[in-house]
Amino acid sequence: MKVAVCELNTQPSKNKTVTPQTFLAAEPAQSWETWHKRFSHTSYGRLQHMLDKNLVEGFSVDMQTQKPDCIACTESKQTVEPFSKITK
């Protein structure tokens, strides 16, 4: 779980005392698909490796989510043979 700590500093007005406030925000675990897109379409196997070895700070995955096929990745791996320039 990623936790962000932010301190809010405000300028005190002439007659008031201002107490600095601290806020904590935690990002919920994201799906495999979200992390796949955030890491520039890195393979799910590589994402699993990063998670297992704890290589990335704040990298929390919702383990209940699927690892769906990515249309963009599938299309980028497709090739087409060029058409012949000679027509009959």
LINPE-V473417 format. One record per residue. N is the residue number from 1. RES is the residue in one small letter. PHI is phi in whole degrees, -180 to 180 (* if undefined). OMEGA is omega as a letter, one per 30 degrees, with the letter a starting at -180 (none if undefined). D_FIRST is the distance of its C-alpha to the first C-alpha in Angstrom with 1 decimal. Layout:
BEGIN
N;RES;PHI;OMEGA;D_FIRST  N;RES;PHI;OMEGA;D_FIRST
END
This chain:
BEGIN
1;m;*;l;0.0  2;k;-88;l;3.8  3;v;-120;l;6.4  4;a;-110;l;9.9  5;v;-113;a;12.9  6;c;-126;l;16.1  7;e;-109;a;19.5  8;l;-98;l;22.2  9;n;-107;l;25.6  10;t;-115;l;28.6  11;q;-78;l;32.2  12;p;-68;l;34.1  13;s;-79;a;37.1  14;k;-59;a;40.5  15;n;-110;a;40.7  16;k;-117;l;37.1  17;t;-97;a;34.7  18;v;-110;l;31.1  19;t;-100;l;28.2  20;p;-61;a;25.1  21;q;-118;l;22.0  22;t;-116;l;18.4  23;f;-120;l;15.7  24;l;-112;l;12.0  25;a;-131;l;10.0  26;a;-117;l;6.4  27;e;-84;l;6.3  28;p;-68;l;6.5  29;a;-60;a;6.5  30;q;-102;a;9.7  31;s;-74;l;12.9  32;w;-59;a;14.6  33;e;-62;l;17.2  34;t;-61;l;15.0  35;w;-66;l;13.7  36;h;-57;l;17.4  37;k;-73;a;18.6  38;r;-64;l;16.3  39;f;-97;l;17.4  40;s;55;l;21.0  41;h;63;l;21.6  42;t;-65;a;20.7  43;s;-62;l;21.6  44;y;-65;l;19.4  45;g;-62;l;20.7  46;r;-69;l;19.6  47;l;-63;l;16.0  48;q;-63;l;16.1  49;h;-61;l;17.5  50;m;-62;l;14.9  51;l;-69;a;12.2  52;d;-61;a;14.7  53;k;-91;l;15.6  54;n;54;a;12.2  55;l;-85;a;13.9  56;v;-125;l;11.4  57;e;-73;l;9.0  58;g;82;a;5.7  59;f;-91;l;7.2  60;s;-119;a;5.6  61;v;-113;l;8.8  62;d;-76;a;10.4  63;m;-68;l;12.9  64;q;-82;a;15.5  65;t;-84;l;16.2  66;q;-79;l;19.3  67;k;-113;a;19.9  68;p;-74;l;22.8  69;d;-65;a;25.5  70;c;-96;a;25.2  71;i;-61;a;28.5  72;a;-61;a;28.3  73;c;-68;l;27.7  74;t;-63;a;30.5  75;e;-67;a;32.9  76;s;-72;l;32.4  77;k;-89;a;33.5  78;q;-81;l;36.7  79;t;-127;l;40.0  80;v;-130;l;43.3  81;e;-70;l;46.6  82;p;-66;l;48.7  83;f;-74;l;51.7  84;s;-69;l;55.1  85;k;-82;l;57.1  86;i;-94;l;60.3  87;t;-111;a;61.2  88;k;-109;none;64.0
END
